[in-house]
Amino acid sequence: MPQVTPADRQALLNLILDVSFERKEVTLASGKKSNFYLDLRQTLMRPKGVGLAGKLVLDMLQTGPPVEAVGGMAVGAVPFVSAVLAAAANDPATDGLLGFFVRKEAKKHGMGKQIEGGFAPGRNVALLEDTTTTGGSTLDALDIVEEAGGKVARVICIVDRGEGAAEAFAERGVTLEALFTRDDLPI
């Protein structure tokens, strides 16, 4: 696995601040008002952003509870999951890591699945989210994964806005792990 450096972390934060962070009043998906907006799709849809995010999270996965797959709620988590899988492909120790995504509702056609990809009951997984506020969509994914027999061992985000998500996951017995927190942002 490529060595992760403090410069890698700083480079990702710099990119986030450059292309994904904006000071303006917005209403978030949670319904809360905020004086800043984060659109991490702008970071994750750039080669440097997707590369750094994948590398940094794969490094996080080397310690702590082991997982066999990473996933999250469609559509938001899909590029993040792909970033981690791409980083794992370059490391023989992690190239068996699988990915999946969770739909809000089961498909009405085909196999009628709500969870797509490398998911199986009994598998230990990490749920990924780009930005967490209250944790709502990832808590929904957690419920769906657990109902399908998965074991959510970890929840990892790029930025935790510090507005209740960590506490919500703690109530479910899972620690929210974040690459960056509100304290890393110039607010």
Number of C-alpha atoms within 10 A of each C-alpha: 15 11 8 15 10 7 9 16 16 12 15 22 22 14 19 23 17 12 15 17 19 17 12 9 11 14 12 14 11 12 9 11 12 13 11 17 17 19 14 22 19 16 24 24 14 13 10 14 23 23 20 25 26 23 25 22 24 23 17 15 18 13 8 9 12 13 19 17 22 28 30 32 24 18 12 17 24 20 19 29 28 20 24 27 22 18 23 22 14 13 13 9 11 17 13 13 18 20 22 22 25 26 17 15 11 13 13 9 7 6 9 11 14 16 24 18 13 15 23 18 12 12 17 19 28 24 28 29 27 25 23 25 18 23 24 16 19 24 19 15 24 24 15 19 25 13 11 15 15 18 18 24 18 22 24 24 23 23 23 26 24 14 14 15 21 21 16 17 20 12 10 12 12 15 17 20 18 21 18 17 16 12 10 13 14 10 9
